Amino acid sequence: MVNAYILVQTNVGKAADVAVAIREIEGVTLAEDVTGPYDVIVRAEAGSVDELGQIVVAKVQAVEGITRTVTCPVVNI
């Protein structure tokens, strides 16, 4: 299982709408609007890195109102 945090920047005033839309995506376990340099922080899980990439590129980045994402895979050191 691959877990990651996805840091999302949105258009002004769109964070809440983006968080709601992202919560509906399969593989997303958490999506919360926050303050700071990012507007939404997402927790996602997938069976492989390729599946994670599909979630981010094909689904999360397709949500209207998103301007930028940064994906941070979780590592167990």
N, C-alpha and C positions, 0 to 999 in steps of 0.2 A: 504494500500500500504506500502510495506517495501522497504526502500532505504538503500543502503550501499556503502561505498567506499571499493575497493579491492586494496590493495597495492601489487605490483607484483615485484619480483626479477627475472631477466633473465640471461641467459648465456651472456658472454661478446659479445658485438656487435649485439645483437638480439633485443634490446628494440624497435626499430622502426618497425621491422617485427611483433613482438608480438602485439604491439599497433594496427597495421593495422588489424591483424587477429581478435583481440578481438572486434574491432568496428563492425564487422559483426555479432556478437552474439546477438540474440534476448534478450531483457531485458537490454542490455548495452546502456546507454545514453551518455557516454563519455569515451574515453580512450586516454590518452596522455602520451607520453614518457617524462620523467623528469630527473633531476639530483638529486643526493643525495643517501640515503641508499636504496631507491627503484627506479626501472627503469621505471615503468609504473604505473600510478594511474588511476583506473577505477571507474566510477560511474554506479551503476546498480539499477534497480527497479524490484520488483516482487509483486505478489498479496499476498504472504505469506512467512513466514520464510522457509518453506519447498521448495517453488519454488525458493527462493533465493539460498538455498543450492544446488539445482539442477543446477542452472546457474553456480555457482562457481565450484562445484565438477565435473559435467559431461561435462561442456562446457569450462569454462575459464582454468581450470587446465589441460585440454586436449590439449591446444595450445602448439605446439612444441617450445622449447626454454625457457619455464618457469621453474624456479628452486624452487620457494617458493611463496606462497600467504598468505596474512593476510587480513581477512574480518572484516570490521568495520561498523556494522549497525548504522544507524543514529537514534538517540533518540531525542525526543522533551520533554525537561524537563520544 
